[in-house]
Amino acid sequence: MSVDGWLRRATTAGRLGLALAVSHLLGWLVWLLGIRPGPGLALPELGGVVMFGGWVVFLAPPVRSGG
């Protein structure tokens, strides 16, 4: 997500991919600072999975078949 965002940073999809990557890192930082909505350890991971899933479904470049 980060690499794709950086490579396509001139496009809207690239900038959104970079924003998602930064948001994921900020989520971990907030969690490490002790700001937690619950007792779960995997909460930052859950946010990352949701962001990555959104990137795959909506922002990832389409796969081109060779031939």
N, C-alpha and C positions, 0 to 999 in steps of 0.2 A: 504494500500500500504506500509506504514512504517512497520507495524507489520509483514506482509508477507515478506518484504525485510529483516527484521532483522532475522526472523526465518529461512529463506533460504539464508542467507548471504554467505554461502559457494558455492552457485551456481551463474552462470552468471545472471540468471533471478532475483535472490534475490538482487544482487549488483546493477542491473539496477533499480529495484524497489526502493531501498534506494536512488540512485542517483536522481530519479524522485522526491521523497519526499523532498530531500534537495533542489533541483532546485526550487520546488514550494515555499518553505520557503524563498529562496533567492530572488525569484521574488517579494514576498511581501515586503521584506526588501528594495529592490531597489525602489519599488513604494513608500514606506513610506519615503524614503530619498529624494523624490521629483523628481526622474528620471522617467519621464512618456512620453510614445510615443504619448499620446493623452489625452483628457480631461475626459475620462471615468473612473468611479469608479470601474467597474467590470473587468478591464483588468487583475489584478492578478488572479481573479477567473476564467477568461477564460483560462489562462495558466494552472491552476490547473485542470480544466475540461478536457482539451486536454490531459494533462499528465495522468490523471486517466483513461480516455477512452483508451489511448494507453496501459496502464497497464492491463486493463480488457481484451482487445482484444488479446494482444500479450504475456503478461507475467504472468497473474494470473494462479494459478494451476487449472487443470481441476477438474470439479465437479465429484465426484464418487457417483454413486447411490448405496444405501444400498439394502440389500435384502437377 
